[in-house]
């Protein structure tokens, strides 16, 4: 009897150990993404409320938004898109709202010369995305993958690993440029767990396996490794490595200031991620079917519906078929199956399931004897399970 109780207890322990292992593995596969609420908003320094200066400032702001939404830094200057150039000259037509803000003195912010006001402007999302799609230019939605940055700065022999609470000016430069390009940025905490996982020399040597292992706790879609140093001539140099989409991209930069080698690191990251997640405009939208399992209540159904409607480049969401604990939704989108799957992968609401077929339900008397033996299946394009 005693042995029987022990065996039962050991079975329960093994069961819960396996459950915890599977549950932890499922959580570790979820990457972080942010929804950028102010994607179509920006601020520009101005000297006055003069009409001509406001027009020029709106053009500058519009160019920034076009770069941020498309993910392409060359879009504003390229002669390949004359319609974009014309639109920039008429930026006021795309501005939805603007107002002037007074500058609040801050020792950490260097005030531009003769600029004492800030022009805040919000552009019309539908008009901007429509302009880009009309010219077959990618549109990068507001749900974007987070990027973890490991950055070491060598100032003539003294190396510093930049963390979330660092006082180095490089931290502010990275954050400002990331906001400028719409890239959700993470900087390491550099707490005891980080310090025990890797050393400054590991980042400086770009030891990939050590860096990737230390990065797992942050669960970001991309990892950017930077090594910046100043030569004896005074010039700054940077070596960047971007790890994203199971690929590594390396590039080197040099400049007269540290800002000149830090900003391009963020720019290249934005362009690389946009090339994967931004969708190119199409003349027609396509319809796809998404099956979601583990919908156990009306609240779950509403939650899934609202989530799907918020996905980037999804035009409409309609219930297609309902069954016990399962629902199939019909989505119209210009980005197709791949674009939707990538958008879902960034969230924390649905996880991928294996594709199965669902028979089409019929009313009594509709099916023939032959059809009843071989029901026509509905094959969803994508199948997910709702995360509780």
Wavefront OBJ file of the C-alpha trace (Angstrom):
o trace
v 0.000 0.000 0.000
v 2.829 2.313 0.922
v 4.616 1.577 -2.368
v 1.393 2.231 -4.279
v 1.082 5.717 -2.764
v 4.722 6.462 -3.544
v 4.289 5.365 -7.144
v 1.202 7.533 -7.498
v 3.014 10.519 -5.993
v 5.996 10.014 -8.303
v 3.624 9.840 -11.269
v 2.008 13.146 -10.273
v 5.425 14.772 -9.833
v 6.566 13.565 -13.257
v 3.312 14.767 -14.825
v 3.575 18.274 -13.409
v 7.290 18.443 -14.219
v 6.480 17.608 -17.828
v 3.646 20.172 -17.829
v 5.935 22.907 -16.510
v 8.596 22.017 -19.077
v 6.134 22.160 -21.983
v 4.526 25.352 -20.686
v 7.902 27.043 -20.230
v 8.950 26.023 -23.737
v 5.761 27.494 -25.163
v 6.361 30.785 -23.383
v 9.988 30.952 -24.497
v 8.925 30.766 -28.146
v 6.919 33.983 -27.877
v 8.885 37.025 -28.962
v 8.199 40.559 -27.875
v 6.621 43.151 -30.100
v 5.307 46.642 -29.494
v 2.331 48.498 -30.889
v 3.562 51.979 -31.788
v 0.606 54.237 -31.085
v 2.233 57.431 -32.374
v 3.547 55.964 -35.630
v 2.134 58.830 -37.702
v 3.125 61.588 -35.271
v 6.361 63.550 -35.008
v 7.862 66.808 -33.761
v 10.009 69.404 -35.502
v 11.946 72.301 -33.997
v 10.918 75.726 -35.341
v 11.866 79.323 -34.591
v 8.412 80.859 -35.008
v 4.845 80.287 -36.166
v 5.563 81.880 -39.526
v 3.496 80.327 -42.337
v 6.467 79.703 -44.633
v 8.503 78.100 -41.863
v 5.520 75.947 -40.898
v 5.197 74.739 -44.494
v 8.879 73.767 -44.572
v 8.620 72.080 -41.176
v 5.596 70.057 -42.314
v 7.550 68.853 -45.340
v 10.406 67.797 -43.080
v 7.984 66.013 -40.758
v 6.243 64.302 -43.674
v 9.539 62.963 -45.012
v 10.282 61.493 -41.585
v 6.890 59.751 -41.473
v 7.318 58.348 -44.987
v 10.678 56.857 -43.992
v 9.274 55.492 -40.732
v 6.210 53.875 -42.301
v 7.961 52.453 -45.368
v 11.170 51.485 -43.574
v 13.158 52.921 -46.471
v 15.516 55.823 -45.872
v 15.880 56.660 -49.575
v 12.208 57.203 -50.295
v 12.212 60.969 -49.726
v 15.155 61.657 -52.054
v 14.625 59.002 -54.729
v 13.751 60.267 -58.216
v 12.050 56.937 -58.934
v 8.893 58.178 -57.223
v 7.901 61.570 -58.673
v 4.452 61.287 -57.082
v 6.086 61.008 -53.650
v 8.139 64.130 -54.343
v 4.979 66.005 -55.313
v 3.202 64.792 -52.176
v 6.051 66.046 -49.977
v 5.697 69.518 -51.490
v 1.996 69.379 -50.552
v 2.558 67.904 -47.087
v -0.186 70.077 -45.572
v -2.782 67.977 -47.419
v -1.666 64.886 -45.514
v -1.449 66.590 -42.113
v -4.419 65.673 -39.952
v -3.601 67.876 -36.977
v -0.785 70.116 -35.761
v -0.028 72.466 -32.896
v 2.853 74.388 -31.379
v 4.436 73.352 -28.098
v 6.612 75.413 -25.815
v 10.053 74.052 -25.078
v 10.620 72.969 -21.492
v 14.280 73.511 -20.489
v 16.179 70.263 -20.094
v 19.924 70.061 -19.541
v 20.064 66.693 -21.302
v 18.605 68.082 -24.552
v 20.724 70.337 -26.719
v 18.517 73.122 -28.058
v 18.934 73.753 -31.819
v 20.219 77.218 -32.645
v 17.454 79.853 -32.805
v 14.768 77.169 -32.317
v 12.496 77.765 -29.348
v 9.233 76.121 -30.409
v 8.205 72.578 -31.294
v 5.732 71.854 -34.081
v 3.810 68.671 -33.267
v 2.017 67.114 -36.222
v -0.078 64.014 -36.854
v -0.518 62.762 -40.411
v -3.523 60.914 -41.802
v -2.785 57.183 -41.635
v -5.112 56.173 -44.465
v -3.824 58.907 -46.777
v -0.158 58.132 -46.112
v -0.491 54.357 -46.456
v -2.643 54.849 -49.548
v 0.027 57.042 -51.124
v 2.704 54.429 -50.484
v 0.644 51.504 -51.753
v -0.339 53.434 -54.861
v 3.366 53.717 -55.657
v 4.002 50.052 -54.806
v 6.051 50.983 -51.730
v 5.959 48.751 -48.621
v 3.868 49.785 -45.622
v 5.203 48.735 -42.229
v 2.387 48.463 -39.693
v 2.290 49.673 -36.110
v 2.962 46.221 -34.590
v 6.726 45.903 -34.797
v 9.334 43.471 -33.459
v 11.518 44.566 -30.573
v 15.304 44.739 -30.930
v 17.784 44.137 -28.118
v 21.011 46.152 -28.377
v 24.299 45.022 -26.865
v 26.685 47.952 -27.301
v 30.274 48.323 -26.099
v 32.095 51.645 -26.417
v 35.889 51.666 -26.285
v 37.194 55.125 -25.490
v 40.918 54.597 -26.106
v 41.240 51.507 -23.954
v 38.348 51.965 -21.529
v 35.413 49.773 -22.529
v 31.864 50.339 -21.313
v 28.846 48.113 -21.875
v 25.779 50.317 -22.356
v 22.720 49.284 -20.367
v 19.225 50.544 -19.731
v 20.362 52.806 -16.887
v 23.613 53.975 -18.469
v 24.479 57.671 -18.265
v 26.512 57.571 -21.481
v 25.274 59.872 -24.256
v 25.161 56.857 -26.581
v 22.075 55.586 -24.769
v 20.089 58.744 -25.566
v 21.302 58.697 -29.184
v 20.107 55.123 -29.669
v 16.716 55.816 -28.101
v 16.112 58.979 -30.155
v 17.060 57.309 -33.438
v 14.942 54.257 -32.635
v 11.926 56.497 -32.021
v 12.707 58.393 -35.217
v 12.606 55.147 -37.227
v 9.812 53.476 -35.256
v 11.961 50.638 -33.917
v 10.976 49.258 -30.474
v 14.290 49.189 -28.623
v 15.472 47.199 -25.611
v 18.674 47.800 -23.690
v 19.953 45.134 -21.270
v 19.393 45.573 -17.551
v 23.001 44.602 -16.837
v 21.894 43.108 -13.539
v 23.470 40.136 -11.810
v 21.826 37.725 -14.254
v 23.244 39.564 -17.281
v 26.679 39.935 -15.701
v 26.840 36.225 -14.934
v 25.713 35.320 -18.463
v 28.267 37.371 -20.388
v 31.125 39.805 -19.992
v 31.978 43.012 -21.788
v 34.725 41.115 -23.606
v 32.129 38.634 -24.936
v 30.241 41.463 -26.622
v 33.443 43.078 -27.858
v 34.523 39.762 -29.356
v 31.017 39.223 -30.763
v 30.858 35.689 -29.389
v 27.571 34.735 -30.983
v 26.571 31.724 -28.888
v 27.206 33.534 -25.588
v 25.373 36.665 -26.717
v 22.368 34.745 -28.052
v 22.099 32.733 -24.843
v 22.208 35.887 -22.711
v 19.603 37.502 -24.989
v 17.013 34.763 -24.502
v 15.592 36.330 -21.331
v 14.548 39.432 -23.304
v 12.689 37.450 -26.010
v 13.203 39.974 -28.813
v 12.848 39.296 -32.509
v 16.242 40.822 -33.328
v 19.564 41.288 -31.553
v 21.929 44.092 -32.547
v 25.562 43.947 -31.419
v 27.667 47.097 -31.681
v 31.347 47.717 -30.999
v 32.329 51.371 -31.154
v 35.806 52.807 -30.680
v 37.653 56.082 -31.160
v 40.971 56.114 -32.981
v 43.929 58.256 -31.945
v 43.139 60.585 -34.847
v 39.825 61.364 -33.167
v 37.589 59.542 -35.657
v 34.914 57.137 -34.448
v 34.458 53.652 -35.890
v 31.724 51.069 -35.431
v 31.252 47.413 -36.259
v 27.638 46.293 -36.211
v 26.168 42.788 -36.362
v 22.427 42.276 -36.704
v 20.972 38.877 -35.816
v 17.448 38.562 -37.198
v 15.400 35.998 -39.081
v 18.114 33.343 -38.504
v 20.616 35.485 -40.381
v 23.593 37.624 -39.458
v 24.402 40.884 -41.215
v 27.694 42.721 -40.588
v 28.663 46.249 -41.545
v 31.292 48.806 -40.546
v 31.050 52.582 -40.262
v 33.276 55.555 -39.521
v 32.558 59.192 -38.751
v 33.779 62.336 -37.073
v 31.389 61.923 -34.120
v 29.970 59.016 -32.181
v 26.445 59.932 -33.337
v 27.499 59.406 -36.962
v 28.278 55.746 -36.296
v 25.427 55.024 -33.864
v 22.452 56.264 -35.891
v 23.182 54.109 -38.986
v 23.153 51.049 -36.740
v 19.502 51.711 -35.935
v 18.757 52.727 -39.542
v 20.089 49.453 -40.932
v 18.103 47.511 -38.347
v 14.905 49.327 -39.336
v 15.473 48.612 -43.024
v 16.240 44.934 -42.397
v 13.121 44.395 -40.274
v 10.917 46.406 -42.631
v 12.050 44.271 -45.561
v 10.593 41.281 -43.736
v 7.455 42.683 -42.128
v 6.353 45.530 -44.405
v 3.865 44.594 -47.116
v 3.980 45.946 -50.648
v 0.752 47.420 -51.941
v -1.334 45.297 -54.272
v -4.050 46.286 -56.694
v -6.418 43.768 -55.119
v -6.835 42.332 -51.657
v -6.936 38.605 -51.014
v -9.095 36.619 -48.610
v -7.646 34.051 -46.233
v -9.206 31.749 -43.641
v -7.842 31.589 -40.099
v -8.949 28.909 -37.674
v -8.579 29.627 -33.949
v -8.939 26.872 -31.362
v -9.658 27.017 -27.619
v -12.346 29.691 -27.939
v -14.423 28.703 -24.925
v -16.592 31.752 -24.345
v -18.122 34.780 -26.005
v -15.425 36.849 -24.309
v -12.747 34.741 -26.018
v -14.503 35.202 -29.355
v -14.572 38.991 -28.942
v -10.943 39.019 -27.864
v -9.830 37.140 -30.984
v -11.986 39.273 -33.282
v -10.592 42.537 -31.890
v -7.040 41.194 -32.073
v -7.352 40.159 -35.720
v -8.822 43.544 -36.658
v -5.791 45.298 -35.154
v -3.268 43.310 -37.196
v -1.234 45.263 -39.716
v -2.725 45.399 -43.221
v -5.940 43.565 -42.324
v -8.875 45.333 -43.965
v -11.774 43.299 -42.587
v -12.538 40.356 -40.295
v -15.716 38.269 -40.501
v -16.779 35.048 -38.745
v -16.845 32.269 -41.346
v -17.682 29.169 -39.327
v -18.328 28.429 -35.665
v -17.974 25.081 -33.925
v -17.381 23.839 -30.395
v -14.337 25.684 -28.965
v -13.295 26.646 -32.506
v -13.951 29.480 -34.930
v -12.866 30.192 -38.491
v -12.495 33.820 -39.554
v -12.329 35.271 -43.047
v -9.778 38.062 -43.388
v -9.265 40.386 -46.344
v -5.735 41.702 -46.634
v -3.307 43.069 -49.239
v -0.381 41.250 -47.612
v -1.629 37.680 -48.067
v -1.079 34.630 -45.897
v 2.611 35.329 -45.263
v 2.043 38.910 -44.139
v -0.704 37.915 -41.711
v 1.309 35.022 -40.252
v 4.251 37.337 -39.626
v 2.010 39.893 -37.930
v 0.457 37.240 -35.679
v 3.910 35.883 -34.790
v 4.756 39.218 -33.187
v 1.867 39.107 -30.740
v 1.038 37.300 -27.522
v -2.517 36.218 -28.321
v -2.261 33.266 -30.731
v 0.202 30.401 -31.170
v 0.577 28.234 -34.267
v -1.174 24.871 -34.544
v -0.802 22.103 -37.108
v -3.058 22.434 -40.159
v -6.125 20.165 -40.179
v -9.273 20.015 -42.278
v -12.769 20.922 -41.125
v -15.801 19.375 -42.895
v -18.345 21.812 -44.295
v -21.589 21.384 -42.319
v -24.744 20.702 -44.335
v -28.439 20.699 -43.524
v -30.291 17.347 -43.464
v -31.107 16.159 -46.973
v -28.498 18.329 -48.708
v -25.837 15.681 -48.984
v -26.100 12.682 -51.254
v -25.037 9.222 -50.150
v -21.743 9.680 -51.978
v -21.117 13.102 -50.462
v -21.858 11.883 -46.948
v -18.959 9.447 -47.218
v -16.554 12.063 -48.611
v -17.356 15.466 -47.081
v -15.730 18.447 -48.733
v -13.290 19.944 -46.268
v -12.511 23.536 -45.445
v -8.758 23.939 -45.312
v -7.829 27.079 -43.349
v -4.803 28.987 -44.557
v -3.580 29.417 -40.974
v -4.444 27.628 -37.733
v -3.790 28.976 -34.247
v -4.622 28.300 -30.630
v -5.770 31.070 -28.302
v -3.378 31.763 -25.444
v -5.350 32.031 -22.161
l 1 2 3 4 5 6 7 8 9 10 11 12 13 14 15 16 17 18 19 20 21 22 23 24 25 26 27 28 29 30 31 32 33 34 35 36 37 38 39 40 41 42 43 44 45 46 47 48 49 50 51 52 53 54 55 56 57 58 59 60 61 62 63 64 65 66 67 68 69 70 71 72 73 74 75 76 77 78 79 80 81 82 83 84 85 86 87 88 89 90 91 92 93 94 95 96 97 98 99 100 101 102 103 104 105 106 107 108 109 110 111 112 113 114 115 116 117 118 119 120 121 122 123 124 125 126 127 128 129 130 131 132 133 134 135 136 137 138 139 140 141 142 143 144 145 146 147 148 149 150 151 152 153 154 155 156 157 158 159 160 161 162 163 164 165 166 167 168 169 170 171 172 173 174 175 176 177 178 179 180 181 182 183 184 185 186 187 188 189 190 191 192 193 194 195 196 197 198 199 200 201 202 203 204 205 206 207 208 209 210 211 212 213 214 215 216 217 218 219 220 221 222 223 224 225 226 227 228 229 230 231 232 233 234 235 236 237 238 239 240 241 242 243 244 245 246 247 248 249 250 251 252 253 254 255 256 257 258 259 260 261 262 263 264 265 266 267 268 269 270 271 272 273 274 275 276 277 278 279 280 281 282 283 284 285 286 287 288 289 290 291 292 293 294 295 296 297 298 299 300 301 302 303 304 305 306 307 308 309 310 311 312 313 314 315 316 317 318 319 320 321 322 323 324 325 326 327 328 329 330 331 332 333 334 335 336 337 338 339 340 341 342 343 344 345 346 347 348 349 350 351 352 353 354 355 356 357 358 359 360 361 362 363 364 365 366 367 368 369 370 371 372 373 374 375 376 377 378 379 380 381 382 383 384 385 386 387 388
